[in-house]
């Protein structure tokens, strides 16, 4: 045994050290500490602090509910609903009753027929615009209350891994910490990725985008603007997450003041651009770039006539990065430490919770039996790489689709397919678990044919996504006209037997989809016919 190994064994030893006390680190820390794991929670900063990644989706909330129940952490359950969040966690948050998309052409009036909306059925649930500084602090405090040891304001400068003994961490102040296992949930500047050269250079991601974002006050609800007065979408734009989409990018508008009794006048705003189409201009500030963008899109500009940023704009370079592997001897990268594509479709939180759910039980068992082998955690790497690639395909296809509304209209149905059916899958697993209390129900969710997608729908969705990717690559290469690409993609959607017929996702005219009770009843009836494949029928059956 060398001197360093001897030092590693002489300092206080934790079962798991977590780098990063954001949403991923805080929730994982709470789950582990609640289940008897000795946790060290390290963060270079402190709470509360500004963060984006504010919009939940039904899959995220369903996974939140699973984690709370599976690991017996009841304080996490309120995060699964708007009511729970605003009453028990973060009252400054907003509601989310829809995903809204408004298509724009530079310098032109907005065509009221070129809109899309996926409504979150209010009779089923209400999603949330999370005020992240409060949510992240809540989860961090929860982890500490369950016994996680906090080390904030602590920057890790050196990492040593000893396969037989664990991990030795050194801070820039010379402090040393020893753990059996290291989870890095810190983000892009991952100390573990840097220490072991894990970043893919160049990244394998097909998507290209950069972003600038801030919080603002005085943002006019889009429903009150001239362009929106002739829109006929089922849910007000202001009641959900609004995406203004255009050739080369998209703009998010996430209000926190969109419900009765709202306490927060802020609105999260972010402009995301293909950096090859819209490269950053030297000497131009993010505020100036945003103002120049609004001049080119007057229908969007009206929403921001009275808006003021309340904090400095943040501007990034290219957003996409990936890792050659996310699991190694005694360590795992999670969430944004592992990789990132784009904020489009709000899948960041979803991917984070997927990983927390699958990683937590492995860490809990390892803390009991001492098996910290890389093989035990191999599935986590497969999962994270799959989640990244699926999101990359979706966003890449979307950016290509933004070039032409008809193609975007078709691509949006591919996204709806990847959103709706996986949520139905895990909701059924949750109901089964609540009826049986059989842990194997959740273990079986990991038996996947396609990493990153639930087994019952994974292959079907993967084939659809692969077809869409191929079509969009042809458009990208200039070998296929966007209108023809749209026609081919809609035809493929219409012929996809796994998509419930009552949903009409293959109909170009069905631009706004709301799963009303009548449509759900029709889907259940369809599932009982010979037209429904057996795997899909089982999702809608009793």
Protein Blocks (a to p, Z undefined) as FASTA:
>chain_A
ZZklmmmmmpccdfbdcehjafklmmmmmmmmmnopacddddfbdcddddehjaccfklm
mmmmmmmmmnopaklmmmmpmklmmmmmmmmbccdfbdcdddddehiacdfklccddddd
fkloccddddfklmmmmmmmmmmmnopacdehiacfbdcddfknopcdddfkopacddfb
dcdffbjmlfklmmnopaccddfbfbdcdddddddehiacfklpmklmmpccfbdfklmc
cddddehiacddddfklcghiabfbdcddddddfklmccdehiafklmmmmmmmmmmmlm
mmmmmgccfbdcdddddfbdcdfbfcdehiacehjlnoccbfghplmmmmmmmmmmmmmm
mmmmmmmnopacfklmmmmmmmmmmmmmmmmmmmmmmmmmmmpmklmmmmmmmmmmmmmm
mmmmmmmmmmmmmmnopaklmmmmmmcfbghiafklmmmmmmmmmmmmmmmmmmmnopac
fklmmmmmmmmmmmmmklcfklommbmklmbccddfklmmmmmmmmmpmklcfklmmmmm
ZZ
